[in-house]
Amino acid sequence: MNPLLFALLALDLGGAAHDLARNVAAAVAHEPVTLNVRNLSALGPAEIAEIRRAFDAELRPGGPAEVHLTVSENLTHFLLVAEIRRGVERRILVETWPRSPSAESRPASVTLEKKLLWQQDQPILDVAPSDGALVVLDNTRVLLVRGVERKSAALPSVRAWPRDMRGRLTVDGSTFTAWLPGVVCQGRFDPQPSLACEESKNAAPIAPGATASLATARNFFEGVVAIDGWGAHDMPAFYSAARAGEVWVFTGVDGRAHIYMRAWELAGMIEQWGSDAAGVETPCGPRILATRPGDGPDAIRPYDLMASVPNPAGPAIEFPGPVTALWSNGVSATAVVRNLETGSYAAYSLVPACRS
């Protein structure tokens, strides 16, 4: 490594380690702790020893509290993640510092191409393509749009819908399935529109490879979540789920995103995201698209997730109002937005592209 770059790296490393060590010491009220260090990065023994010395200088050894320190990295930064364990309490603190700015280490930025799919006054719950057409699910009907042709099937009054209604839609050829709060509807458009609904708590697809049930009278998912390869798990209530590689993130009704590793191990929390997230596969690896918190004009930004830390992976796309739904289609996502000025709803396709 260039000597100047090495010196800059050492300076950033030392500063980040000392800052995190002081924050950890304050978090445990300067009580004794047991420190464990795990290196998942390309840093060598000398750099890891320097990080440990920074913590040894700030922490008193031999206490019942545990500090599990993980050294990791992504394409742009090294990461220090300290998990503090005191009985049943868990707290995570993070510091980062930039990697060498060499051409090899510059990441591929993910940009999102936004394409308008459909716009209407009624709240849109979900949309899905169908043989060159578009199928739209809203709170009153299922609509087929094929050029200038329009066909629709009205949702029957099976039950009273919640005010902030959510729903999922899948299409298979000429047939479709709509999952609504406490109701499942199946129908077709050809030769004539038909739709049959019944009360059911059958699990709906929440993301590729995962299912869960919509709460009957609310706008979130609850109960058992089933993930391919992971099995089923009883989860706290959540709004959306997103996958990034072997990690799943659930945006909880408590305002935090909960990160789970394989075997349903809770690996951390994210507090700077909104209530909607979707995982997408890009040519430069998996990314999570997440909204920002708050009720005003919204934005969706791509993130990568390393050592349970979200890192911005590209510019955000701004919208004229809140995102009311964000669903993953695997290599793309669908976002529904309510325009605060007009009150209308619009569905967009978000397709990621990688740029070095």
VOPAGU-2260 file (C-alpha; in pm, 1 decimal, decimal comma):
REM VOPAGU-2260
SITE   aa  ch    i         X         Y         Z
SITE  MET   A    0       0,0       0,0       0,0
SITE  ASN   A    1     112,6     353,7     -69,9
SITE  PRO   A    2     278,0     486,8     255,0
SITE  LEU   A    3      64,1     799,8     253,3
SITE  LEU   A    4    -257,2     600,0     210,1
SITE  PHE   A    5    -145,6     365,1     488,3
SITE  ALA   A    6     -87,0     661,0     719,2
SITE  LEU   A    7    -430,2     803,8     639,3
SITE  LEU   A    8    -591,6     463,4     697,2
SITE  ALA   A    9    -417,5     428,6    1033,4
SITE  LEU   A   10    -530,4     775,5    1136,4
SITE  ASP   A   11    -894,1     706,8    1046,4
SITE  LEU   A   12    -881,8     363,6    1209,0
SITE  GLY   A   13    -741,3     499,5    1533,3
SITE  GLY   A   14    -991,2     783,0    1549,2
SITE  ALA   A   15   -1288,3     555,3    1482,6
SITE  ALA   A   16   -1168,9     297,8    1737,2
SITE  HIS   A   17   -1114,3     557,2    2011,2
SITE  ASP   A   18   -1450,1     726,8    1941,0
SITE  LEU   A   19   -1639,4     396,4    1954,6
SITE  ALA   A   20   -1450,5     281,8    2265,5
SITE  ARG   A   21   -1544,4     603,6    2448,3
SITE  ASN   A   22   -1909,0     565,4    2343,5
SITE  VAL   A   23   -1915,1     203,6    2461,8
SITE  ALA   A   24   -1758,5     302,2    2796,2
SITE  ALA   A   25   -2026,6     567,4    2843,2
SITE  ALA   A   26   -2301,4     321,2    2746,0
SITE  VAL   A   27   -2194,8      75,7    3018,3
SITE  ALA   A   28   -2145,1     360,9    3270,0
SITE  HIS   A   29   -1773,2     274,6    3283,9
SITE  GLU   A   30   -1847,1     -57,7    3452,6
SITE  PRO   A   31   -1614,1    -355,2    3391,8
SITE  VAL   A   32   -1682,1    -555,2    3074,7
SITE  THR   A   33   -1563,9    -864,1    2889,2
SITE  LEU   A   34   -1440,4    -774,5    2539,7
SITE  ASN   A   35   -1453,6   -1012,1    2241,5
SITE  VAL   A   36   -1311,0    -908,1    1903,3
SITE  ARG   A   37   -1391,8   -1070,4    1568,4
SITE  ASN   A   38   -1222,1    -964,9    1243,6
SITE  LEU   A   39   -1421,9   -1013,7     922,4
SITE  SER   A   40   -1224,6    -757,3     723,6
SITE  ALA   A   41    -902,2    -750,4     522,2
SITE  LEU   A   42    -722,0    -567,2     805,1
SITE  GLY   A   43    -415,6    -744,8     942,0
SITE  PRO   A   44    -310,4    -836,5    1298,7
SITE  ALA   A   45    -135,8    -502,4    1354,0
SITE  GLU   A   46    -449,0    -299,0    1278,5
SITE  ILE   A   47    -669,7    -529,5    1488,8
SITE  ALA   A   48    -421,8    -498,5    1776,8
SITE  GLU   A   49    -445,2    -119,2    1750,8
SITE  ILE   A   50    -824,3    -135,6    1768,5
SITE  ARG   A   51    -806,1    -359,7    2074,9
SITE  ARG   A   52    -560,2    -122,6    2244,7
SITE  ALA   A   53    -805,6     163,1    2193,5
SITE  PHE   A   54   -1076,0     -35,7    2369,2
SITE  ASP   A   55    -845,6    -159,6    2643,9
SITE  ALA   A   56    -758,9     203,4    2719,1
SITE  GLU   A   57   -1124,3     297,3    2769,8
SITE  LEU   A   58   -1283,0     -16,7    2915,6
SITE  ARG   A   59   -1227,8    -185,0    3249,3
SITE  PRO   A   60   -1188,5    -563,3    3208,4
SITE  GLY   A   61   -1351,3    -849,8    3394,2
SITE  GLY   A   62   -1714,3    -742,2    3425,1
SITE  PRO   A   63   -2039,6    -930,0    3367,3
SITE  ALA   A   64   -2138,7    -708,5    3074,3
SITE  GLU   A   65   -2014,8    -829,2    2734,9
SITE  VAL   A   66   -1895,3    -622,4    2438,9
SITE  HIS   A   67   -1876,5    -813,8    2110,5
SITE  LEU   A   68   -1673,5    -606,6    1865,2
SITE  THR   A   69   -1689,2    -696,7    1494,7
SITE  VAL   A   70   -1449,0    -545,5    1240,6
SITE  SER   A   71   -1597,3    -564,1     891,3
SITE  GLU   A   72   -1596,2    -378,3     560,2
SITE  ASN   A   73   -1794,6    -299,2     249,6
SITE  LEU   A   74   -1688,4    -147,3     -80,8
SITE  THR   A   75   -1647,5     201,5      63,0
SITE  HIS   A   76   -1581,0     177,6     437,5
SITE  PHE   A   77   -1439,3     -28,6     720,6
SITE  LEU   A   78   -1693,2     -88,6     996,8
SITE  LEU   A   79   -1662,3    -122,9    1373,9
SITE  VAL   A   80   -1978,0    -271,2    1523,6
SITE  ALA   A   81   -1996,9    -303,0    1902,9
SITE  GLU   A   82   -2281,9    -511,3    2044,3
SITE  ILE   A   83   -2326,4    -448,5    2417,0
SITE  ARG   A   84   -2493,8    -731,0    2609,8
SITE  ARG   A   85   -2610,1    -664,0    2966,6
SITE  GLY   A   86   -2848,7    -937,9    3077,3
SITE  VAL   A   87   -3138,1    -935,4    2828,0
SITE  GLU   A   88   -3050,8    -584,2    2708,9
SITE  ARG   A   89   -2886,9    -550,2    2367,6
SITE  ARG   A   90   -2745,2    -229,4    2220,9
SITE  ILE   A   91   -2543,9    -175,9    1902,8
SITE  LEU   A   92   -2300,8     111,9    1840,5
SITE  VAL   A   93   -2122,5     169,3    1508,6
SITE  GLU   A   94   -1826,8     369,1    1375,0
SITE  THR   A   95   -1694,3     371,4    1017,1
SITE  TRP   A   96   -1393,1     505,8     830,0
SITE  PRO   A   97   -1324,4     516,7     454,2
SITE  ARG   A   98   -1119,2     260,9     269,2
SITE  SER   A   99    -833,1     347,4      37,9
SITE  PRO   A  100    -964,8     554,1    -256,6
SITE  SER   A  101    -794,7     331,6    -513,0
SITE  ALA   A  102    -975,7     250,5    -835,2
SITE  GLU   A  103   -1016,6    -110,5    -725,7
SITE  SER   A  104   -1203,1     -12,8    -409,4
SITE  ARG   A  105   -1444,3     237,9    -556,3
SITE  PRO   A  106   -1791,2      81,9    -537,3
SITE  ALA   A  107   -2052,2      47,6    -802,2
SITE  SER   A  108   -2325,4     296,1    -721,6
SITE  VAL   A  109   -2682,8     175,0    -767,1
SITE  THR   A  110   -2916,3     412,4    -946,3
SITE  LEU   A  111   -3290,8     355,5    -970,1
SITE  GLU   A  112   -3478,8     406,1   -1296,2
SITE  LYS   A  113   -3832,7     521,2   -1213,6
SITE  LYS   A  114   -4112,5     442,7   -1461,5
SITE  LEU   A  115   -4478,4     539,7   -1410,8
SITE  LEU   A  116   -4704,6     234,2   -1445,7
SITE  TRP   A  117   -5049,9     361,4   -1351,6
SITE  GLN   A  118   -5217,4     659,5   -1186,7
SITE  GLN   A  119   -5568,4     702,2   -1042,5
SITE  ASP   A  120   -5768,6     872,8    -767,3
SITE  GLN   A  121   -5846,4     550,4    -578,9
SITE  PRO   A  122   -5578,9     415,8    -342,1
SITE  ILE   A  123   -5358,8     162,6    -525,7
SITE  LEU   A  124   -5259,3    -142,1    -322,8
SITE  ASP   A  125   -5045,9    -332,8    -574,0
SITE  VAL   A  126   -4989,1    -379,5    -948,9
SITE  ALA   A  127   -4859,2    -672,7   -1151,7
SITE  PRO   A  128   -4775,4    -728,6   -1521,2
SITE  SER   A  129   -4975,4    -983,9   -1722,4
SITE  ASP   A  130   -4888,1   -1074,5   -2084,9
SITE  GLY   A  131   -4827,4    -718,4   -2198,2
SITE  ALA   A  132   -5104,9    -583,4   -1976,9
SITE  LEU   A  133   -5114,6    -442,3   -1623,9
SITE  VAL   A  134   -5334,7    -564,5   -1339,9
SITE  VAL   A  135   -5414,7    -310,0   -1068,2
SITE  LEU   A  136   -5548,0    -391,1    -720,2
SITE  ASP   A  137   -5716,4    -108,7    -530,8
SITE  ASN   A  138   -5960,8     -96,4    -239,7
SITE  THR   A  139   -6269,6    -146,2    -459,8
SITE  ARG   A  140   -6171,6    -362,3    -758,3
SITE  VAL   A  141   -5916,9    -555,7    -960,2
SITE  LEU   A  142   -5853,4    -377,0   -1292,1
SITE  LEU   A  143   -5696,2    -505,6   -1615,0
SITE  VAL   A  144   -5533,3    -241,4   -1836,5
SITE  ARG   A  145   -5434,6    -355,9   -2186,8
SITE  GLY   A  146   -5374,5     -60,6   -2419,5
SITE  VAL   A  147   -5707,4     124,2   -2432,8
SITE  GLU   A  148   -5896,4    -182,1   -2307,1
SITE  ARG   A  149   -6024,7    -180,4   -1946,7
SITE  LYS   A  150   -6179,3    -473,5   -1763,1
SITE  SER   A  151   -6255,7    -476,8   -1391,6
SITE  ALA   A  152   -6397,7    -704,8   -1124,6
SITE  ALA   A  153   -6542,1    -538,0    -813,7
SITE  LEU   A  154   -6436,7    -656,6    -469,6
SITE  PRO   A  155   -6741,5    -794,0    -287,3
SITE  SER   A  156   -6830,4    -666,2      59,0
SITE  VAL   A  157   -6695,6    -964,9     249,8
SITE  ARG   A  158   -6601,8    -750,6     550,5
SITE  ALA   A  159   -6535,5    -388,7     646,8
SITE  TRP   A  160   -6190,5    -284,1     529,5
SITE  PRO   A  161   -5948,4     -92,7     753,2
SITE  ARG   A  162   -5907,0     274,9     663,0
SITE  ASP   A  163   -5536,2     235,8     581,2
SITE  MET   A  164   -5583,2     -76,3     370,2
SITE  ARG   A  165   -5305,4    -292,8     227,1
SITE  GLY   A  166   -5309,4    -577,7     -22,5
SITE  ARG   A  167   -5098,2    -804,1    -241,9
SITE  LEU   A  168   -5157,5    -924,7    -595,5
SITE  THR   A  169   -5018,3   -1212,7    -799,2
SITE  VAL   A  170   -5101,3   -1293,6   -1162,1
SITE  ASP   A  171   -5065,3   -1626,6   -1341,7
SITE  GLY   A  172   -5167,4   -1602,0   -1705,5
SITE  SER   A  173   -5532,3   -1499,6   -1714,3
SITE  THR   A  174   -5594,6   -1572,5   -1345,0
SITE  PHE   A  175   -5504,8   -1364,9   -1041,6
SITE  THR   A  176   -5506,5   -1381,6    -661,1
SITE  ALA   A  177   -5556,5   -1084,3    -431,2
SITE  TRP   A  178   -5466,8   -1100,6     -62,0
SITE  LEU   A  179   -5651,9    -846,2     154,4
SITE  PRO   A  180   -5692,0    -806,9     533,0
SITE  GLY   A  181   -5859,2   -1131,6     640,7
SITE  VAL   A  182   -5974,8   -1208,6     285,1
SITE  VAL   A  183   -5838,1   -1395,0     -18,5
SITE  CYS   A  184   -5986,5   -1336,0    -366,3
SITE  GLN   A  185   -5932,4   -1541,3    -681,2
SITE  GLY   A  186   -6047,8   -1445,4   -1026,7
SITE  ARG   A  187   -5990,6   -1417,2   -1399,8
SITE  PHE   A  188   -6052,9   -1159,9   -1675,7
SITE  ASP   A  189   -6115,7   -1385,1   -1975,3
SITE  PRO   A  190   -6357,4   -1442,2   -2126,7
SITE  GLN   A  191   -6542,4   -1221,4   -1874,3
SITE  PRO   A  192   -6421,7   -1071,8   -1546,7
SITE  SER   A  193   -6503,5   -1292,2   -1248,6
SITE  LEU   A  194   -6398,6   -1276,4    -885,1
SITE  ALA   A  195   -6470,0   -1490,9    -578,7
SITE  CYS   A  196   -6361,2   -1387,7    -227,7
SITE  GLU   A  197   -6375,5   -1557,2     109,2
SITE  GLU   A  198   -6261,3   -1483,0     459,8
SITE  SER   A  199   -5921,8   -1640,8     511,3
SITE  LYS   A  200   -5600,2   -1590,8     703,3
SITE  ASN   A  201   -5389,6   -1761,4     436,9
SITE  ALA   A  202   -5038,7   -1618,9     422,0
SITE  ALA   A  203   -4967,3   -1369,9     143,4
SITE  PRO   A  204   -4635,9   -1328,2     -44,7
SITE  ILE   A  205   -4454,6   -1041,3     128,8
SITE  ALA   A  206   -4127,9   -1074,9     -66,2
SITE  PRO   A  207   -3974,5   -1334,8    -299,5
SITE  GLY   A  208   -3940,5   -1649,8     -89,3
SITE  ALA   A  209   -4141,7   -1527,7     211,5
SITE  THR   A  210   -4506,0   -1526,3     323,8
SITE  ALA   A  211   -4703,8   -1381,4     616,0
SITE  SER   A  212   -5063,0   -1289,0     701,8
SITE  LEU   A  213   -5212,6    -940,5     687,4
SITE  ALA   A  214   -5371,9    -832,0    1013,8
SITE  THR   A  215   -5750,9    -842,6     981,9
SITE  ALA   A  216   -5828,3    -484,3    1081,8
SITE  ARG   A  217   -5489,8    -313,6    1054,8
SITE  ASN   A  218   -5229,4    -227,3     789,4
SITE  PHE   A  219   -4945,4    -456,2     895,0
SITE  PHE   A  220   -4842,3    -822,8     884,5
SITE  GLU   A  221   -4852,2   -1037,4    1195,9
SITE  GLY   A  222   -4803,5   -1388,8    1327,1
SITE  VAL   A  223   -4597,9   -1659,2    1160,7
SITE  VAL   A  224   -4353,9   -1570,9     882,7
SITE  ALA   A  225   -4234,1   -1850,5     652,5
SITE  ILE   A  226   -3908,6   -1807,8     459,6
SITE  ASP   A  227   -3774,2   -2058,1     206,1
SITE  GLY   A  228   -3479,6   -2239,6     362,6
SITE  TRP   A  229   -3539,3   -2087,4     705,6
SITE  GLY   A  230   -3869,7   -2237,5     805,4
SITE  ALA   A  231   -4141,6   -2059,6    1004,3
SITE  HIS   A  232   -4103,5   -1813,8    1289,8
SITE  ASP   A  233   -4349,7   -1616,2    1502,6
SITE  MET   A  234   -4263,4   -1251,1    1443,0
SITE  PRO   A  235   -4362,0    -921,5    1604,6
SITE  ALA   A  236   -4594,1    -712,9    1384,9
SITE  PHE   A  237   -4420,4    -551,1    1085,5
SITE  TYR   A  238   -4497,4    -349,1     773,7
SITE  SER   A  239   -4257,4    -497,7     516,0
SITE  ALA   A  240   -3977,5    -749,2     467,3
SITE  ALA   A  241   -3660,9    -729,5     256,2
SITE  ARG   A  242   -3384,3    -975,0     177,3
SITE  ALA   A  243   -3016,8    -892,3     118,1
SITE  GLY   A  244   -2818,3   -1210,9      56,1
SITE  GLU   A  245   -2848,4   -1426,1     369,8
SITE  VAL   A  246   -2997,2   -1143,7     576,5
SITE  TRP   A  247   -3362,6   -1048,8     619,3
SITE  VAL   A  248   -3489,6    -713,1     745,4
SITE  PHE   A  249   -3839,6    -652,1     883,9
SITE  THR   A  250   -3964,5    -295,9     932,8
SITE  GLY   A  251   -4146,1    -320,5    1263,0
SITE  VAL   A  252   -4445,7    -128,1    1390,9
SITE  ASP   A  253   -4213,8      -4,0    1668,3
SITE  GLY   A  254   -4044,8     227,4    1415,6
SITE  ARG   A  255   -3726,4      20,7    1383,7
SITE  ALA   A  256   -3606,4    -223,8    1120,5
SITE  HIS   A  257   -3514,7    -561,1    1272,8
SITE  ILE   A  258   -3223,1    -749,9    1113,6
SITE  TYR   A  259   -3223,6   -1129,7    1120,8
SITE  MET   A  260   -2950,9   -1374,7    1027,7
SITE  ARG   A  261   -3002,7   -1739,9     937,2
SITE  ALA   A  262   -3170,7   -1945,3    1210,8
SITE  TRP   A  263   -3374,0   -1632,7    1300,5
SITE  GLU   A  264   -3094,7   -1475,0    1502,4
SITE  LEU   A  265   -3168,3   -1108,5    1573,9
SITE  ALA   A  266   -2851,5    -929,8    1459,0
SITE  GLY   A  267   -2936,8    -562,9    1508,3
SITE  MET   A  268   -3171,9    -270,8    1456,8
SITE  ILE   A  269   -3193,9      16,2    1208,0
SITE  GLU   A  270   -3361,9     334,7    1327,4
SITE  GLN   A  271   -3317,0     568,8    1028,4
SITE  TRP   A  272   -3552,0     392,4     783,8
SITE  GLY   A  273   -3921,5     439,8     717,6
SITE  SER   A  274   -4185,3     167,5     731,1
SITE  ASP   A  275   -4132,3      26,2     378,7
SITE  ALA   A  276   -3834,9    -170,6     245,2
SITE  ALA   A  277   -3778,3    -413,6     -43,3
SITE  GLY   A  278   -3481,0    -628,3    -140,7
SITE  VAL   A  279   -3364,1    -633,5    -502,6
SITE  GLU   A  280   -3096,4    -830,4    -684,2
SITE  THR   A  281   -2870,6    -600,5    -889,0
SITE  PRO   A  282   -2579,7    -682,6   -1122,9
SITE  CYS   A  283   -2347,2    -559,2    -844,2
SITE  GLY   A  284   -2507,9    -762,3    -566,6
SITE  PRO   A  285   -2814,9    -751,6    -341,2
SITE  ARG   A  286   -2942,2    -415,6    -219,5
SITE  ILE   A  287   -3228,3    -303,2       1,8
SITE  LEU   A  288   -3449,3     -15,6    -106,1
SITE  ALA   A  289   -3583,4     173,8     194,3
SITE  THR   A  290   -3804,7     474,3     253,1
SITE  ARG   A  291   -3720,4     753,1     495,6
SITE  PRO   A  292   -3912,6     814,4     819,5
SITE  GLY   A  293   -4184,2    1078,2     846,4
SITE  ASP   A  294   -4517,6    1158,8     685,0
SITE  GLY   A  295   -4419,2    1426,1     429,6
SITE  PRO   A  296   -4275,8    1388,0      79,8
SITE  ASP   A  297   -4092,0    1057,2      74,2
SITE  ALA   A  298   -3781,2     913,5     -90,0
SITE  ILE   A  299   -3647,6     565,6    -165,4
SITE  ARG   A  300   -3275,2     496,3    -143,8
SITE  PRO   A  301   -3066,8     183,4    -211,3
SITE  TYR   A  302   -2852,1      45,7      72,2
SITE  ASP   A  303   -2606,2    -234,3     116,5
SITE  LEU   A  304   -2596,7    -417,4     447,2
SITE  MET   A  305   -2262,7    -521,5     597,5
SITE  ALA   A  306   -2225,3    -643,4     955,7
SITE  SER   A  307   -2584,1    -533,4    1022,4
SITE  VAL   A  308   -2500,8    -174,2     924,9
SITE  PRO   A  309   -2691,2       0,2     641,6
SITE  ASN   A  310   -2470,7     199,1     405,1
SITE  PRO   A  311   -2611,9     423,8     129,6
SITE  ALA   A  312   -2538,0     254,9    -203,0
SITE  GLY   A  313   -2663,2     524,4    -439,3
SITE  PRO   A  314   -2873,8     838,9    -468,6
SITE  ALA   A  315   -3228,7     861,1    -337,3
SITE  ILE   A  316   -3533,2     907,5    -559,5
SITE  GLU   A  317   -3769,3    1178,3    -434,7
SITE  PHE   A  318   -4149,6    1153,6    -449,6
SITE  PRO   A  319   -4426,5    1415,5    -409,9
SITE  GLY   A  320   -4577,7    1237,9    -112,0
SITE  PRO   A  321   -4556,5     932,6     114,8
SITE  VAL   A  322   -4479,2     585,8     -21,0
SITE  THR   A  323   -4782,2     374,5      71,6
SITE  ALA   A  324   -4649,7      42,6     -61,7
SITE  LEU   A  325   -4312,0     -95,6    -170,3
SITE  TRP   A  326   -4298,4    -452,4    -302,2
SITE  SER   A  327   -4004,9    -650,1    -439,2
SITE  ASN   A  328   -4026,8    -830,7    -772,7
SITE  GLY   A  329   -3680,6    -986,2    -737,5
SITE  VAL   A  330   -3474,1    -776,6    -978,6
SITE  SER   A  331   -3698,5    -470,1    -951,4
SITE  ALA   A  332   -3952,1    -317,7    -715,0
SITE  THR   A  333   -4295,0    -155,3    -730,6
SITE  ALA   A  334   -4362,1     162,7    -533,9
SITE  VAL   A  335   -4701,8     324,0    -476,0
SITE  VAL   A  336   -4705,6     694,0    -385,9
SITE  ARG   A  337   -4981,6     929,8    -273,6
SITE  ASN   A  338   -4935,8    1280,1    -416,1
SITE  LEU   A  339   -4985,2    1531,5    -134,4
SITE  GLU   A  340   -5095,4    1808,7    -372,8
SITE  THR   A  341   -5346,4    1621,7    -589,3
SITE  GLY   A  342   -5441,9    1337,1    -354,7
SITE  SER   A  343   -5404,5    1087,9    -640,5
SITE  TYR   A  344   -5206,4     762,7    -630,3
SITE  ALA   A  345   -4934,7     649,3    -870,4
SITE  ALA   A  346   -4756,6     315,1    -909,8
SITE  TYR   A  347   -4396,5     314,1   -1029,7
SITE  SER   A  348   -4152,5      47,8   -1140,1
SITE  LEU   A  349   -3804,6      88,3    -986,1
SITE  VAL   A  350   -3529,2     -87,5   -1181,0
SITE  PRO   A  351   -3174,2     -80,2   -1036,9
SITE  ALA   A  352   -2862,4     -24,0   -1247,5
SITE  CYS   A  353   -2498,7     -34,4   -1138,5
SITE  ARG   A  354   -2249,8     239,6   -1221,5
SITE  SER   A  355   -1883,2     236,2   -1125,6
